[in-house]
C-alpha cells in the first residue's frame, strides 16, 4: 500500500469511500466498507443495530478539537468522565489530560479511515443523545449488550478489533472504538515519531512546545501502544 505522510496524518481526503447506511454518512477506507456491512449483518442477526457515529476524521478537524480543549472551550474529562478545569493545570498537565480522551492531531486512528465509533440504535429512543462514554457500554448502560456481543465476536477471529480495551496509562478504554486490522496495521507501522513531529511543527496547534518536547513519550504511550501487530513486527 502506497501511504504518503499526508494520508498517514489525515491531510489527504482522497482514496476514501462513502459509508451511508441507516442515515449514517461518513467516509472510510474502501477496503473497510464490505467487512463493515458484514459486521452490521452479524450484529443484526443478534437482535442489535450497529450504527457508526464517526469514521474518517481529518487533521484539521482533530486540530480544531484539540485547540478547543486546550483553550477550555470544550470539556476535558477526568478518568471518571467529570469535566476538569484546564486553567488550573500546567501546559504539560493539560496536554496529558487532553490525550487521555482525544488523539493528538496527526496521530488519530480516525485519520486512516480504518477506525469507527459504534453504538446500538436498537437500545435507545430515536432522540437519544449519544455521548460515547464508558457508562453507556457498562452493565446497566444502553449499549452493554452490544459491548458484550463485540467482546465475544472480536475474540472469535473477526478482522475488527478494539485498540483501546485496557488502561495502560495512555488512552482511556474506549469500548465504542473499532479498528479494521488488515488495513490499520499498514498505517500503524508507518506512523513514526519523526513523521508526527513534522506534522506538529507545521501546525498552528496549542501546547506545541510541550508536545514537541514529549513527542517520543506521546508516541509510545498513546500511539504505538494501540497497535494490532506484534511489537517485533514494527518497521
FIPALUM-332844 format. One record per atom (N, C-alpha, C, O): x negated, y negated, z negated. Coordinates in steps of 0.02 Angstrom, whole numbers, padded with zeros to 5 digits, always signed. Layout:
N
XYZ...
This chain:
235
-00042+00059+00000+00000+00000+00000-00044-00062+00000-00090-00068-00041-00031-00108+00045-00069-00170+00050-00039-00222+00003+00013-00250+00017-00074-00234-00052-00047-00279-00103-00093-00339-00110-00150-00333-00134-00069-00397-00089-00106-00459-00096-00099-00485-00167-00056-00463-00204-00142-00532-00185-00136-00563-00251-00069-00599-00258-00041-00601-00313-00043-00626-00203+00022-00660-00205+00078-00611-00222+00123-00628-00261+00076-00551-00195+00127-00501-00211+00121-00477-00282+00171-00464-00315+00060-00469-00305+00049-00444-00373+00072-00492-00426+00094-00471-00480+00068-00557-00412+00082-00607-00463+00149-00643-00451+00162-00693-00484+00190-00619-00406+00257-00647-00398+00261-00708-00355+00311-00744-00358+00210-00722-00315+00212-00781-00271+00239-00764-00201+00255-00810-00163+00243-00700-00185+00265-00679-00119+00333-00646-00124+00340-00593-00154+00384-00678-00093+00452-00652-00095+00469-00610-00035+00525-00585-00028+00421-00601+00010+00433-00559+00069+00430-00485+00049+00411-00468-00007+00450-00443+00095+00449-00370+00085+00495-00347+00028+00483-00295-00002+00547-00386+00013+00596-00366-00036+00661-00348-00001+00674-00371+00054+00701-00307-00033+00766-00287-00006+00821-00308-00055+00810-00309-00115+00879-00323-00027+00935-00345-00070+00968-00284-00103+00981-00233-00071+00982-00291-00167+01023-00242-00204+01090-00276-00218+01093-00327-00252+01143-00247-00192+01209-00276-00201+01258-00220-00215+01282-00186-00169+01272-00209-00278+01317-00155-00299+01357-00179-00359+01328-00204-00408+01422-00171-00355+01467-00191-00410+01459-00264-00429+01469-00283-00487+01442-00305-00380+01434-00376-00393+01366-00397-00418+01354-00456-00430+01320-00349-00427+01252-00365-00449+01210-00379-00387+01196-00333-00348+01189-00440-00378+01148-00458-00320+01080-00479-00345+01073-00529-00381+01029-00442-00325+00960-00460-00341+00916-00431-00286+00942-00402-00238+00852-00439-00292+00806-00413-00242+00757-00364-00275+00735-00374-00332+00741-00311-00239+00698-00258-00264+00649-00236-00210+00659-00251-00151+00598-00200-00230+00555-00168-00181+00597-00119-00140+00637-00083-00169+00589-00117-00074+00631-00073-00033+00631+00000-00055+00682+00034-00049+00576+00025-00081+00572+00095-00100+00610+00111-00164+00617+00169-00183+00634+00059-00198+00672+00069-00260+00746+00077-00247+00782+00106-00288+00770+00052-00191+00842+00048-00178+00876+00117-00180+00924+00126-00218+00853+00164-00141+00886+00229-00138+00881+00267-00205+00932+00295-00227+00823+00270-00237+00820+00304-00302+00866+00271-00354+00893+00305-00397+00874+00205-00350+00918+00172-00397+00991+00188-00384+01030+00198-00430+01010+00192-00320+01078+00215-00304+01090+00285-00332+01144+00299-00359+01040+00328-00326+01047+00396-00351+01054+00396-00427+01094+00432-00455+01014+00354-00461+01018+00349-00533+01087+00324-00555+01115+00349-00603+01114+00275-00520+01180+00249-00536+01233+00304-00530+01279+00309-00570+01225+00346-00478+01271+00402-00469+01267+00452-00526+01318+00478-00549+01207+00466-00549+01198+00512-00604+01228+00485-00669+01259+00521-00708+01219+00421-00679+01248+00389-00739+01324+00389-00734+01357+00402-00784+01351+00376-00675+01424+00376-00666+01453+00445-00680+01508+00450-00707+01417+00498-00662+01441+00566-00675+01446+00580-00750+01483+00625-00771+01409+00541-00790+01413+00549-00863+01465+00503-00893+01471+00499-00954+01504+00469-00851+01558+00426-00876+01536+00356-00894+01573+00320-00928+01476+00335-00872+01450+00269-00887+01442+00230-00822+01446+00259-00768+01431+00166-00827+01422+00124-00767+01359+00082-00774+01360+00029-00805+01306+00106-00744+01243+00070-00747+01246+00008-00702+01261+00013-00643+01231-00049-00731+01229-00112-00695+01160-00144-00703+01126-00132-00753+01140-00184-00654+01074-00216-00653+01082-00289-00671+01115-00327-00636+01051-00309-00726+01054-00379-00747+00999-00421-00716+01007-00482-00708+00943-00390-00699+00886-00427-00672+00842-00381-00632+00829-00324-00652+00818-00405-00574+00772-00368-00533+00708-00409-00523+00674-00426-00571+00693-00424-00460+00634-00466-00445+00640-00534-00478+00693-00565-00478+00585-00558-00506+00581-00625-00534+00517-00657-00510+00463-00628-00518+00521-00714-00481+00462-00747-00452+00417-00776-00506+00436-00784-00564+00356-00793-00485+00309-00827-00530+00339-00892-00555+00336-00907-00614+00369-00930-00510+00397-00995-00529+00453-00988-00579+00459-01029-00625+00495-00937-00572+00549-00926-00620+00520-00907-00688+00543-00932-00739+00470-00862-00688+00439-00842-00752+00404-00902-00783+00403-00909-00845+00374-00944-00742+00340-01003-00767+00389-01051-00801+00374-01079-00853+00448-01060-00770+00499-01103-00800+00522-01077-00867+00531-01116-00914+00530-01011-00873+00550-00981-00937+00495-00992-00989+00509-01011-01045+00433-00979-00969+00376-00986-01015+00371-01058-01040+00366-01070-01100+00371-01106-00994+00362-01176-01014+00419-01200-01058+00408-01238-01106+00480-01179-01043+00537-01199-01085+00531-01171-01155+00548-01206-01204+00507-01110-01163+00497-01082-01229+00440-01117-01266+00444-01130-01326+00386-01131-01230+00329-01164-01261+00347-01234-01286+00319-01257-01335+00394-01267-01253+00415-01334-01272+00472-01334-01323+00492-01387-01347+00497-01276-01339+00552-01272-01386+00620-01285-01354+00669-01297-01389+00623-01282-01287+00686-01294-01251+00728-01231-01243+00788-01234-01230+00697-01173-01252+00731-01108-01253+00710-01072-01316+00654-01082-01339+00753-01031-01345+00736-00998-01407+00678-00948-01400+00673-00913-01350+00636-00947-01450+00583-00897-01457+00601-00855-01518+00608-00882-01573+00610-00790-01508+00636-00747-01560+00581-00711-01599+00527-00698-01572+00596-00697-01662+00550-00655-01701+00567-00582-01689+00609-00567-01646+00536-00537-01726+00545-00465-01714+00616-00441-01730+00635-00387-01709+00654-00481-01767+00722-00462-01786+00774-00500-01744+00834-00498-01760+00750-00534-01692+00797-00569-01648+00820-00636-01673+00869-00664-01648+00785-00664-01723+00804-00728-01751+00761-00784-01719+00701-00774-01710+00790-00841-01704+00752-00896-01674+00697-00921-01721+00706-00926-01781+00639-00937-01691+00584-00965-01728+00576-01039-01711+00594-01061-01656+00550-01078-01757+00536-01148-01744+00464-01152-01717+00417-01151-01756+00457-01156-01652+00390-01155-01622+00349-01215-01640+00287-01214-01635+00381-01269-01661+00344-01330-01677+00305-01323-01742+00263-01365-01757+00319-01271-01781+00281-01259-01843+00222-01213-01830+00183-01199-01877+00213-01189-01769+00161-01141-01752+00102-01175-01718+00111-01226-01684+00043-01148-01726-00014-01170-01688-00005-01149-01615+00039-01109-01600-00045-01176-01570-00039-01158-01500-00048-01083-01490-00010-01052-01452-00096-01054-01524-00108-00982-01515-00050-00941-01545-00029-00891-01515-00025-00961-01602+00032-00926-01631+00093-00932-01587+00131-00884-01579+00103-00990-01557+00160-01000-01513+00153-00955-01451+00202-00925-01429+00093-00951-01424+00081-00909-01365+00099-00836-01379+00135-00805-01340+00075-00809-01435+00088-00739-01450+00161-00727-01469+00188-00673-01456+00193-00777-01498+00265-00771-01513+00305-00766-01449+00353-00727-01445+00287-00804-01398+00321-00801-01334+00308-00734-01300+00354-00703-01272+00246-00712-01301+00227-00649-01268+00263-00589-01297+00271-00538-01263+00286-00595-01358+00321-00538-01389+00383-00518-01349+00400-00459-01346+00416-00567-01318+00478-00553-01281+00477-00576-01209+00520-00556-01170+00428-00617-01189+00427-00643-01121+00357-00634-01091+00307-00651-01123+00354-00609-01031+00290-00596-00998+00256-00662-00979+00289-00712-00964+00190-00660-00979+00152-00715-00952+00165-00720-00877+00164-00669-00843+00177-00781-00851+00185-00787-00778+00126-00757-00741+00068-00769-00759+00140-00718-00691+00089-00681-00655+00080-00610-00680+00054-00568-00644+00103-00597-00741+00095-00530-00771+00161-00493-00780+00161-00437-00806+00216-00523-00761+00281-00490-00769+00288-00432-00720+00272-00439-00661+00312-00376-00744+00325-00319-00700+00383-00335-00653+00389-00303-00600+00424-00383-00670+00478-00403-00626+00452-00437-00562+00490-00443-00514+00390-00459-00562+00361-00489-00502+00357-00439-00444+00353-00459-00386+00357-00375-00460+00343-00324-00410+00405-00297-00375+00401-00265-00323+00464-00311-00404+00525-00282-00376+00534-00209-00394+00579-00177-00367+00493-00184-00438+00497-00113-00459+00534-00104-00525+00550-00048-00544+00547-00160-00560+00573-00156-00627+00641-00191-00632+00653-00241-00599+00684-00163-00674+00752-00188-00681+00772-00188-00754+00746-00150-00794+00819-00231-00772+00851-00230-00837+00922-00204-00827+00958-00229-00784+00942-00155-00867+01006-00121-00854+01051-00122-00916+01028-00130-00973+01116-00114-00903+01167-00112-00956+01225-00069-00932+01226-00048-00875+01273-00057-00976+01330-00013-00961+01394-00053-00960+01420-00073-01012+01420-00066-00899+01481-00107-00893+01542-00071-00918+01592-00103-00935+01540-00004-00923+01599+00033-00946+01610+00026-01021+01663+00043-01046+01560+00000-01057+01564-00003-01130+01589-00069-01157+01599-00076-01217+01598-00118-01113+01617-00185-01137+01671-00216-01092+01683-00192-01037+01702-00267-01117+01752-00303-01078+01720-00342-01021+01660-00355-01022+01760-00359-00972+01734-00393-00913+01703-00460-00929+01658-00483-00894+01725-00492-00983+01698-00558-01002+01643-00553-01054+01625-00603-01085+01617-00493-01065+01564-00484-01114+01503-00525-01096+01482-00525-01038+01474-00559-01144+01414-00599-01133+01352-00557-01149+01335-00546-01207+01319-00534-01097+01261-00491-01105+01203-00529-01137+01188-00586-01118+01171-00498-01186+01115-00531-01221+01048-00497-01208+00996-00530-01212+01048-00433-01193+00987-00394-01186+00944-00400-01250+00888-00425-01248+00973-00378-01305+00938-00375-01368+00942-00304-01395+00986-00265-01375+00896-00286-01440+00890-00217-01463+00954-00192-01495+00971-00133-01488+00991-00235-01529+01051-00214-01563+01105-00187-01516+01146-00146-01537+01105-00209-01454+01155-00185-01406+01143-00112-01387+01189-00078-01366+01081-00088-01395+01063-00020-01375+01051+00025-01435+01034+00084-01427+01059-00002-01495+01050+00036-01557+01115+00071-01576+01168+00055-01548+01113+00120-01622+01176+00151-01645+01226+00099-01667+01210+00054-01706+01288+00105-01642+01339+00056-01656+01343+00001-01604+01393-00035-01602+01293-00006-01564+01292-00056-01511+01329-00031-01450+01337+00030-01442+01353-00075-01406+01394-00054-01349+01356-00012-01298+01387+00026-01261+01290-00017-01296+01253+00019-01244+01212+00077-01272+01166+00101-01241+01231+00098-01332+01194+00154-01362+01203+00218-01321+01156+00257-01315+01262+00229-01294+01273+00289-01253+01228+00289-01192+01200+00340-01173+01220+00231-01160+01175+00226-01102+01103+00238-01124+01066+00274-01091+01084+00208-01180+01017+00218-01207+01003+00292-01218+00950+00317-01199+01051+00327-01249+01042+00398-01263+01037+00439-01199+00996+00484-01193+01080+00422-01150+01079+00458-01086+01011+00448-01052+00981+00495-01026+00988+00386-01050+00924+00371-01018+00866+00407-01054+00820+00432-01021+00869+00409-01118+00816+00441-01157+00810+00514-01137+00755+00541-01131+00867+00547-01127+00866+00617-01107+00848+00625-01034+00809+00670-01016+00876+00583-00990+00864+00590-00918+00793+00572-00899+00762+00606-00859+00767+00518-00928+00699+00497-00910+00648+00547-00934+00595+00554-00905+00664+00582-00988+00619+00634-01012+00622+00697-00972+00581+00742-00981+00671+00702-00926+00680+00762-00886+00647+00757-00818+00658+00800-00774+00606+00706-00807+00567+00703-00746+00590+00653-00693+00563+00653-00638+00640+00611-00708+00659+00561-00660+00600+00514-00647+00556+00507-00688+00601+00482-00589+00544+00439-00570+00547+00371-00605+00498+00334-00602+00602+00355-00637+00605+00294-00676+00578+00308-00747+00584+00364-00772+00549+00258-00777+00527+00264-00846+00536+00197-00881+00548+00146-00848+00530+00197-00947+00536+00135-00986+00466+00116-01011+00438+00150-01054+00439+00061-00986+00370+00042-01005+00364+00016-01076+00309+00015-01103+00419-00006-01106+00415-00036-01173+00461+00004-01221+00514-00019-01241+00438+00063-01238+00478+00107-01281+00459+00103-01354+00501+00110-01398+00395+00091-01368+00371+00089-01436+00337+00023-01450+00316-00012-01405+00332+00007-01513+00300-00055-01534+00227-00042-01550+00210-00013-01602+00183-00063-01505+00111-00054-01514+00076-00120-01528+00016-00127-01520+00115-00170-01549+00087-00235-01564+00084-00282-01505+00057-00337-01510+00112-00261-01448+00114-00303-01389+00185-00325-01376+00216-00359-01418+00212-00306-01318+00282-00321-01302+00328-00282-01349+00317-00223-01362+00379-00316-01374+00428-00282-01416+00465-00229-01376+00472-00237-01315+00490-00175-01407+00527-00124-01370+00586-00153-01332+00623-00195-01359+00594-00132-01270+00649-00155-01227+00684-00095-01197+00666-00073-01143+00735-00069-01230+00770-00009-01205+00807-00022-01140+00827+00026-01107+00817-00083-01121+00853-00100-01060+00807-00103-00998+00832-00108-00942+00742-00099-01008+00694-00111-00954+00673-00045-00923+00643-00002-00956+00688-00037-00858+00668+00023-00820+00617+00003-00767+00620-00051-00738+00571+00049-00753+00521+00038-00701+00519+00100-00655+00524+00156-00679+00512+00088-00590+00508+00143-00542+00435+00162-00534+00397+00128-00498+00415+00215-00567+00345+00235-00572+00307+00243-00508+00251+00218-00503+00334+00278-00457+00295+00291-00396+00270+00228-00362+00217+00229-00330+00307+00173-00368+00285+00110-00337+00250+00066-00388+00199+00034-00372+00275+00063-00449+00246+00020-00500+00173+00036-00513+00134-00010-00526+00155+00100-00511+00086+00117-00527+00037+00087-00476-00021+00075-00492+00061+00076-00415+00017+00045-00365+00002-00027-00382-00053-00052-00368+00050-00061-00413+00039-00129-00435-00002-00130-00499-00047-00172-00507+00013-00085-00545-00020-00084-00611-00096-00084-00606-00130-00122-00640-00122-00040-00563-00194-00031-00561-00230-00089-00528-00291-00094-00532-00193-00132-00494-00224-00188-00458-00217-00255-00493-00249-00304-00473-00176-00258-00544-00167-00322-00580-00223-00329-00632-00215-00312-00690-00280-00355-00609-00339-00361-00651-00338-00425-00692-00300-00472-00676-00378-00429-00746-00383-00491-00784-00405-00550-00741-00381-00606-00750-00451-00538-00694-00475-00593-00653-00421-00619-00606-00415-00680-00597-00381-00575-00578-00326-00597-00535-00276-00638-00575-00251-00688-00550-00263-00616-00636-00217-00653-00679-00246-00720-00699-00211-00770-00703-00311-00722-00712-00345-00784-00730-00339-00835-00673-00325-00894-00684-00349-00812-00612-00343-00857-00554-00273-00887-00550-00265-00947-00535-00222-00847-00563-00152-00871-00559-00138-00922-00613-00104-00972-00601-00164-00911-00674-00152-00957-00729-00189-01022-00719-00162-01076-00731-00251-01018-00696-00290-01078-00685-00258-01124-00633-00265-01185-00637-00222-01095-00585-00191-01135-00532-00122-01161-00551-00092-01200-00514-00096-01140-00609-00027-01156-00627-00023-01215-00675-00070-01228-00713+00034-01249-00673+00049-01303-00721+00086-01271-00779+00147-01275-00784+00048-01239-00823+00078-01197-00875+00061-01224-00944+00004-01245-00957+00109-01222-00988+00098-01242-01057+00052-01191-01092+00055-01131-01076+00011-01215-01138-00034-01174-01178-00090-01143-01136-00117-01091-01153-00108-01176-01081-00157-01148-01035-00224-01134-01069-00254-01082-01057-00246-01179-01111-00312-01171-01142-00317-01107-01183-00364-01068-01174-00268-01095-01227-00271-01034-01269-00256-00972-01227-00282-00918-01243-00216-00977-01176-00204-00920-01132-00269-00897-01101-00285-00838-01102-00307-00943-01072-00369-00926-01039-00421-00901-01089-00460-00856-01073-00422-00929-01149-00469-00906-01200-00455-00834-01220-00502-00797-01234-00391-00814-01223-00372-00748-01247-00349-00701-01191-00317-00650-01205-00365-00717-01129-00334-00681-01074-00352-00606-01073-00309-00565-01057-00413-00589-01090-00431-00518-01090-00390-00480-01142-00368-00423-01130-00380-00511-01200-00339-00480-01252-00266-00475-01230-00233-00424-01241-00242-00527-01199-00173-00527-01174-00163-00471-01124-00114-00435-01126-00211-00464-01078-00206-00411-01026-00204-00342-01058-00165-00299-01037-00247-00331-01108-00250-00266-01140-00187-00251-01180-00160-00196-01176-00162-00300-01219-00105-00288-01264-00037-00292-01231+00009-00255-01250-00030-00335-01182+00036-00349-01154+00045-00327-01082+00101-00327-01057-00009-00308-01048-00004-00288-00978-00026-00215-00970+00015-00173-00950-00087-00201-00985-00115-00134-00975-00080-00081-01017-00074-00023-00996-00057-00100-01077-00027-00051-01122+00038-00023-01096+00062+00028-01121+00069-00056-01046+00133-00033-01021+00126+00012-00959+00177+00032-00930+00066+00028-00940+00056+00067-00879+00087+00137-00884+00089+00167-00937+00109+00161-00826+00136+00229-00823+00083+00279-00803+00096+00339-00800+00022+00255-00788-00032+00300-00766-00078+00316-00825-00082+00276-00872-00113+00372-00823-00163+00386-00874-00217+00333-00872-00236+00311-00818-00244+00314-00930-00293+00260-00932-00355+00276-00891-00387+00230-00866-00373+00339-00884-00432+00357-00845-00423+00348-00771-00472+00351-00734-00361+00336-00748-00349+00327-00677-00356+00255-00655-00352+00240-00595-00367+00208-00702-00370+00137-00684-00429+00124-00638-00482+00156-00644-00419+00077-00592-00474+00060-00547-00471-00014-00531-00512-00040-00494
